[in-house]
Amino acid sequence: MKKIVVVICLLMFVVTEAQTNKDIANVYIRKANEVLAESIDFETALTMFQKAMKYTDTISDKKIASLGASVYFETYQKQPTLKDQLAFLEKAKFYSKQYFNLNDGKNKTSEDFINNSDNYVFILENIESINDKLDKIEQDRLKKEKELRRIDSLKTVWKNKSETLSIKADSIYQFNKNKVALYRSDVYFGLINDRGEILLKANEYADAISFDGFVIFKNQAINPTKLYCYNTNNNVNFQIPSISDFNTLSTHYGKVMLPRGNGRLVTYPNNSHSAFVYDLNVKKNVKVANLENLFKRLEKVEAIRKYNKDDQVKIDKDWYNFGGHLGGGIHPLYGVEDYNLKGFLCSLDASFIKANSGYQYIGAFHNSKYQALKGNQVIWINQNGTKVNAAKDEAEKYSGNSIVSKLDNGNYQITQEGIIILGKESLVKMSEFLRSFSN
């Protein structure tokens, strides 16, 4: 008995609840119709209709179905996106079908049926129109996506090609007028031209000096035992003879001075009583042709007091080993009892520059100037040792149009007028490369 009472109560509750929901839904339907009748406000009517549907499981009145089709159709164009508009039209189509289902083929000639039929056709046409638009948008999206993939692929091709046209180096120095520059890789120096072609690979020489178009490579920065010359003025390159060929007791070239525009190179090897003077143009040691005649001239102008058959000269009370000719009348002088460089005789005015108080080393003479070293300081002097303005590097000013850039990965690239070059290969800018495939 108790179970029967409970079931009856539940049924009464359900019926009452259903009746209540239906009443609420009818209120909102009535309000929707009133809004349309008074102000033709389809947006407010849509809101009322949507609230009514929250309290309705099924539509059993064709007028309510017609109302639903109408409010969704009349407001679809105000939706922000085509997809939202399509969703509203699909709703309108759904309620329009509900209308015809509830009409059950009756009164097909009535004005209400005809209006709903016309609206249904409009709904279908607009659905088709929006679907066409969405299809076109999708096709355009796919086309754009395909184009972007193609562009990404071309960019990858360009980047890969660009990578092959890069130079692996730690540093590339300034090009000279002959379009050649030093470069460094790891601890070694080499030579490269302004198209990125390696003229001398950086795998042996730990130091290099360059001046007036000549580059001297050294196997070590201090006291090198091997020297290599590259003349960028004519691209002639060769290994300088072993220092032992010059003096059997010497084991290294000692201090190496700057090469000069006349091709002269001066170094100060160990265990030697003379400087090593070498002509890079003719590849020969430079020696005084007739020492006795020179000594007589020096004695005549009182630059020296005496000389002997051992190629020694006396200045004031001291004897020195005569150390050759640097050009321009300056001669290095060495100790008699040792191999120490004592100073330099300037035959122009018979002055003597002591090494311990003046210049420790003097280079080759060219264009009225010598390079001199005083401690770690480089000084330029004239023929009597007076300090003058620094000599201008005759090959210093670059005459080409190559630009060297360092990439994010540490490699270098050379461009000419925006075009990447490496030897005979080249690559235009990425924008121009992509534009060339635009058709």
For each residue, the residues with C-beta under 8 A, 3 or more apart:
1: 4 5
2: 5 6
3: 6 7
4: 1 7 8
5: 1 2 8 9
6: 2 3 9 10
7: 3 4 10 11
8: 4 5 11 12
9: 5 6 12 13
10: 6 7 13 14
11: 7 8 14 15
12: 8 9 15 16
13: 9 10 16 17
14: 10 11 17 18
15: 11 12 18 19
16: 12 13 19 20
17: 13 14 20 21
18: 14 15 21 22
19: 15 16 22 23
20: 16 17 23 24
21: 17 18 24 25 55 56
22: 18 19 25 26 55 56
23: 19 20 26 27
24: 20 21 27 28 52 55
25: 21 22 28 29 52 53 54 55 56
26: 22 23 29 30 52
27: 23 24 30 31 52
28: 24 25 31 32 48 49 51 52 55
29: 25 26 32 33 48 49 52 64 67
30: 26 27 33 34
31: 27 28 34 35 48
32: 28 29 35 36 44 45 46 48 49 52 67 71
33: 29 30 36 37 45 67
34: 30 31 37 38
35: 31 32 38 39 41 44 45 48
36: 32 33 39 40 41 42 45 70
37: 33 34
38: 34 35 41
39: 35 36 44
40: 36
41: 35 36 38 44 45
42: 36 45 46 70 71 74 75
43: 46 47 75 78
44: 32 35 39 41 47 48
45: 32 33 35 36 41 42 48 49 67 71
46: 32 42 43 49 50 71 72 75
47: 43 44 50 51
48: 28 29 31 32 35 44 45 51 52
49: 28 29 32 45 46 52 53 67 68 71
50: 46 47 53 54
51: 28 47 48 54 55
52: 24 25 26 27 28 29 32 48 49 55 56 64
53: 25 49 50 56 68
54: 25 50 51
55: 21 22 24 25 28 51 52
56: 21 22 25 52 53 59 64
57:
58:
59: 56 64 65 68 95 98 102
60: 64 102
61: 64 65 102
62: 65 66 98 99 102 103
63: 66 67
64: 29 52 56 59 60 61 67 68
65: 59 61 62 68 69 95 96 98 99 101 102
66: 62 63 69 70 95 96 99 112 116
67: 29 32 33 45 49 63 64 70 71 95
68: 49 53 59 64 65 71 72 91 92 94 95 98
69: 65 66 72 73 92 93 95 96 98 99 116 119 120 123
70: 36 42 66 67 73 74 92 119
71: 32 42 45 46 49 67 68 74 75
72: 46 68 69 75 76 88 89 91 92 95
73: 69 70 76 88 89 92 119 122 123 126
74: 42 70 71
75: 42 43 46 71 72 78 79 88
76: 72 73 79 85 88 89 92 126
77: 85
78: 43 75
79: 75 76 84 85 87 88
80: 84
81: 84 85
82: 85 86 130 133 134 137
83: 86 87 134
84: 79 80 81 87 88
85: 76 77 79 81 82 88 89 130
86: 82 83 89 90 127 130 131 134
87: 79 83 84 90 91
88: 72 73 75 76 79 84 85 91 92
89: 72 73 76 85 86 92 93 123 126 127 130
90: 86 87 93 94 127
91: 68 72 87 88 94 95
92: 68 69 70 72 73 76 88 89 95 96 119 123
93: 69 89 90 96 97 120 123 124 127
94: 68 90 91 97 98
95: 59 65 66 67 68 69 72 91 92 98 99
96: 65 66 69 92 93 99 100 116 119 120 123
97: 93 94 100 101 120
98: 59 62 65 68 69 94 95 101 102
99: 62 65 66 69 95 96 102 103 116
100: 96 97 103 116 120
101: 65 97 98 104
102: 59 60 61 62 65 98 99
103: 62 99 100 106 107 113 116
104: 101
105: 108
106: 103
107: 103 110 112 113
108: 105 113
109: 113 114
110: 107 113 114
111: 114 115
112: 66 107 115 116
113: 103 107 108 109 110 116 117
114: 109 110 111 117 118
115: 111 112 118 119
116: 66 69 96 99 100 103 112 113 119 120
117: 113 114 120 121
118: 114 115 121 122
119: 69 70 73 92 96 115 116 122 123
120: 69 93 96 97 100 116 117 123 124
121: 117 118 124 125
122: 73 118 119 125 126
123: 69 73 89 92 93 96 119 120 126 127
124: 93 120 121 127 128
125: 121 122 128 129
126: 73 76 89 122 123 129 130
127: 86 89 90 93 123 124 130 131
128: 124 125 131 132
129: 125 126 132 133
130: 82 85 86 89 126 127 133 134
131: 86 127 128 134 135
132: 128 129 135 136
133: 82 129 130 136 137
134: 82 83 86 130 131 137 138
135: 131 132 138 139
136: 132 133 139 140
137: 82 133 134 140 141
138: 134 135 141 142
139: 135 136 142 143
140: 136 137 143 144
141: 137 138 144 145
142: 138 139 145 146
143: 139 140 146 147
144: 140 141 147 148
145: 141 142 148 149
146: 142 143 149 150
147: 143 144 150 151
148: 144 145 151 152
149: 145 146 152 153
150: 146 147 153 154 437
151: 147 148 154 155 434
152: 148 149 155 156
153: 149 150 156 157
154: 150 151 157 158 433 434 437
155: 151 152 158 159 430 434
156: 152 153 159 160
157: 153 154 160 161
158: 154 155 161 162 427 430 433 434
159: 155 156 162 163
160: 156 157 163 164
161: 157 158 164 165 427
162: 158 159 165 166 413 420 427
163: 159 160 166
164: 160 161 422 425
165: 161 162 196 413 420 421 422 425 426 427
166: 162 163 407 409 411 412 413 422
167: 172 183 192 196 411 412 413 414 422
168: 185 411
169: 172 183 184 185 192 202 411 412
170: 184 185 186 410
171: 183 184
172: 167 169 181 182 183 192 404 412
173: 181 182 183 184
174: 181 398
175: 179 180 181 193 194 398 400 402 404
176: 179 180 181 210 213 232 393 395 396 397 398
177: 213 394 395 396 397 398 399
178: 213 232 233 395 399
179: 175 176 193 194 398 399 400 402
180: 175 176 191 192 193 194 199 215 230 232
181: 172 173 174 175 176 191 192 193 194
182: 172 173 189 190 191 192 208 210 215
183: 167 169 171 172 173 189 190 191 192 202
184: 169 170 171 173 187 188 189 190 202
185: 168 169 170 188 190 202 203
186: 170 202
187: 184 206
188: 184 185 202 203 204 205 206
189: 182 183 184 202 205 206 207 208 217
190: 182 183 184 185 198 199 200 201 202 203 205
191: 180 181 182 183 198 199 200 215 230 232
192: 167 169 172 180 181 182 183 196 197 198 199
193: 175 179 180 181 196 197 199
194: 175 179 180 181 398 400 402 414
195: 402 414 421 422 423 424
196: 165 167 192 193 414 421 422 423
197: 192 193 422 423
198: 190 191 192 201
199: 180 190 191 192 193 230 235 237
200: 190 191 217 228 230 237
201: 190 198 204
202: 169 183 184 185 186 188 189 190 205
203: 185 188 190
204: 188 201 217 219
205: 188 189 190 202 208 217 218 219 226 228
206: 187 188 189 218 219 220 221
207: 189 217 218 220 221 224
208: 182 189 205 215 216 217 218
209: 215 216 218 256 258 259
210: 176 182 214 215 216 259
211: 214 258 259 260 393 395
212: 258 259 260 261 366 393 394 395
213: 176 177 178 231 232 233 261 394 395
214: 210 211 229 230 231 232 233 259 260 263 265 280
215: 180 182 191 208 209 210 229 230 231 232 259
216: 208 209 210 227 228 229 240 256 259 265
217: 189 200 204 205 207 208 227 228 229 230
218: 205 206 207 208 209 221 224 226 227 253 256
219: 204 205 206 224 225 226 227
220: 206 207 223 224 225
221: 206 207 218 224
222:
223: 220 252 253 254 270
224: 207 218 219 220 221 227 252 253 256
225: 219 220 243 251 252 253
226: 205 218 219 239 242
227: 216 217 218 219 224 239 240 253 256 267
228: 200 205 216 217 237 238 239 240
229: 214 215 216 217 237 238 239 240 259 265 280
230: 180 191 199 200 214 215 217 235 236 237
231: 213 214 215 234 235 236 237 263 280 281
232: 176 178 180 191 213 214 215 235 395
233: 178 213 214 395
234: 231
235: 199 230 231 232
236: 230 231
237: 199 200 228 229 230 231
238: 228 229 283
239: 226 227 228 229
240: 216 227 228 229 265 278
241: 245 246 278 285
242: 226 245 246
243: 225 246 247 250 251 252 253 267 269 276
244: 247 248 250 251
245: 241 242
246: 241 242 243 250 269 272 276 285
247: 243 244 250 269 271 272 274 276
248: 244
249: 271 272
250: 243 244 246 247 253 254 269 270 271 272 276
251: 225 243 244 270 271
252: 223 224 225 243 269 270
253: 218 223 224 225 227 243 250 256 267 268 269 276
254: 223 250 267 268 269 270 272
255: 267 268 360 361 373
256: 209 216 218 224 227 253 265 267
257: 265 266 267 361 362 363 364 371 373
258: 209 211 212 363 371
259: 209 210 211 212 214 215 216 229 263 264 265 280 364
260: 211 212 214 263 264 265 363 364 365 366 367
261: 212 213 366 367 394
262: 281 327 364 366
263: 214 231 259 260 279 280 281 282
264: 259 260 277 278 279 280 286 327 364 365 366
265: 214 216 229 240 256 257 259 260 277 278 279 280 364
266: 257 275 276 277 278 326 362 363 364
267: 227 243 253 254 255 256 257 275 276 278
268: 253 254 255 272 275 276 332 341 361
269: 243 246 247 250 252 253 254 272 276
270: 223 250 251 252 254 339
271: 247 249 250 251 339
272: 246 247 249 250 254 268 269 275 276 334 339
273: 321 322 323 334 339
274: 247 321 322 323 324 332 334
275: 266 267 268 272 323 324 326 332
276: 243 246 247 250 253 266 267 268 269 272 285
277: 264 265 266 285 286 287 324 325 326 364
278: 240 241 264 265 266 267 283 284 285 286
279: 263 264 265 282 283 284 285 286
280: 214 229 231 259 263 264 265 283
281: 231 262 263
282: 263 279
283: 238 278 279 280
284: 278 279
285: 241 246 276 277 278 279
286: 264 277 278 279 324 325
287: 277 324
288: 291 294 324 325
289:
290: 293 294
291: 288 294 295 311 322
292: 295 296
293: 290 296 297
294: 288 290 291 297 298 325
295: 291 292 298 299 304 307 313 322
296: 292 293 299 300
297: 293 294 300 301 347
298: 294 295 301 303 304 307 313 345 347
299: 295 296 302 303 304 305 306 307
300: 296 297
301: 297 298 347 350
302: 299 305 350
303: 298 299 315 345 346 347 350
304: 295 298 299 307 313 314 315 345
305: 299 302 314 315 316
306: 299 313 314
307: 295 298 299 304 311 312 313 314 322
308: 311 312
309:
310: 321
311: 291 307 308 321 322
312: 307 308 319 320 321 322 336
313: 295 298 304 306 307 319 320 322 333 345
314: 304 305 306 307 317 318 319 320
315: 303 304 305 318 320 333 345 352
316: 305
317: 314
318: 314 315
319: 312 313 314 336
320: 312 313 314 315 333 334 335 336 342 343
321: 273 274 310 311 312 333 334 335 336
322: 273 274 291 295 307 311 312 313 331 333
323: 273 274 275 331 332 333 334 341
324: 274 275 277 286 287 288 331 332
325: 277 286 288 294 330 331
326: 266 275 277 330 331 332 344 362 363 364 365 370
327: 262 264 330 364 365 366
328: 348 365 368 370 383
329: 346 347 348 383
330: 325 326 327 344 345 346 347 362 365 370 383 385
331: 322 323 324 325 326 344 345 347
332: 268 274 275 323 324 326 341 343 344 362
333: 313 315 320 321 322 323 341 342 343 344 345 352
334: 272 273 274 320 321 323 338 339 340 341 342
335: 320 321 338 339 340 342
336: 312 319 320 321
337:
338: 334 335
339: 270 271 272 273 334 335
340: 334 335 355
341: 268 323 332 333 334 355 360 361
342: 320 333 334 335 354 355
343: 320 332 333 352 353 354 355 356 358
344: 326 330 331 332 333 352 353 355 358 359 362 385
345: 298 303 304 313 315 330 331 333 350 351 352
346: 303 329 330 349 350 351 352 353 383 384 385
347: 297 298 301 303 329 330 331 350
348: 328 329 351 383 384
349: 346 384
350: 301 302 303 345 346 347
351: 345 346 348 384 385
352: 315 333 343 344 345 346
353: 343 344 346 358 359 385
354: 342 343 357 358
355: 340 341 342 343 344 358 359 360
356: 343
357: 354
358: 343 344 353 354 355 374 385
359: 344 353 355 362 372 373 374 379 381 385
360: 255 341 355 373 374 375
361: 255 257 268 341 372 373
362: 257 266 326 330 332 344 359 370 371 372 373 381
363: 257 258 260 266 326 370 371 372
364: 257 259 260 262 264 265 266 277 326 327 370 371
365: 260 264 326 327 328 330 368 369 370 383
366: 212 260 261 262 264 327 369 391
367: 260 261 391
368: 328 365 382 383 388
369: 365 366 380 381 382 388 391
370: 326 328 330 362 363 364 365 380 381 382 383
371: 257 258 362 363 364 378 379 380 391
372: 359 361 362 363 378 379 380 381 385
373: 255 257 359 360 361 362 376 377 378 379
374: 358 359 360 377 379
375: 360
376: 373
377: 373 374
378: 371 372 373 390
379: 359 371 372 373 374 387
380: 369 370 371 372 387 388 389 390 391
381: 359 362 369 370 372 385 386 387 388
382: 368 369 370 385 386 388
383: 328 329 330 346 348 365 368 370
384: 346 348 349 351
385: 330 344 346 351 353 358 359 372 381 382
386: 381 382
387: 379 380 381
388: 368 369 380 381 382
389: 380
390: 378 380
391: 366 367 369 371 380
392: 396
393: 176 211 212 396
394: 177 212 213 261
395: 176 177 178 211 212 213 232 233
396: 176 177 392 393
397: 176 177
398: 174 175 176 177 179 194
399: 177 178 179
400: 175 179 194 416
401: 416 417
402: 175 179 194 195 414 415 416 421
403: 414 415 416
404: 172 175 412 413 414
405: 412 413 414 415
406: 410 411 412
407: 166 410 411 412 413
408:
409: 166
410: 170 406 407
411: 166 167 168 169 406 407
412: 166 167 169 172 404 405 406 407
413: 162 165 166 167 404 405 407 420 422
414: 167 194 195 196 402 403 404 405 420 421 422
415: 402 403 405 418 419 420 421
416: 400 401 402 403 419 421
417: 401
418: 415 428 429
419: 415 416 426 427 428 429
420: 162 165 413 414 415 426 427 428
421: 165 195 196 402 414 415 416 425 426 427
422: 164 165 166 167 195 196 197 413 414 425 426
423: 195 196 197
424: 195
425: 164 165 421 422
426: 165 419 420 421 422
427: 158 161 162 165 419 420 421 433
428: 418 419 420 432 433 436
429: 418 419 432 433
430: 155 158 433 434
431: 434 435
432: 428 429 435 436
433: 154 158 427 428 429 430 436 437
434: 151 154 155 158 430 431 437 438
435: 431 432 438
436: 428 432 433
437: 150 154 433 434
438: 434 435
439:
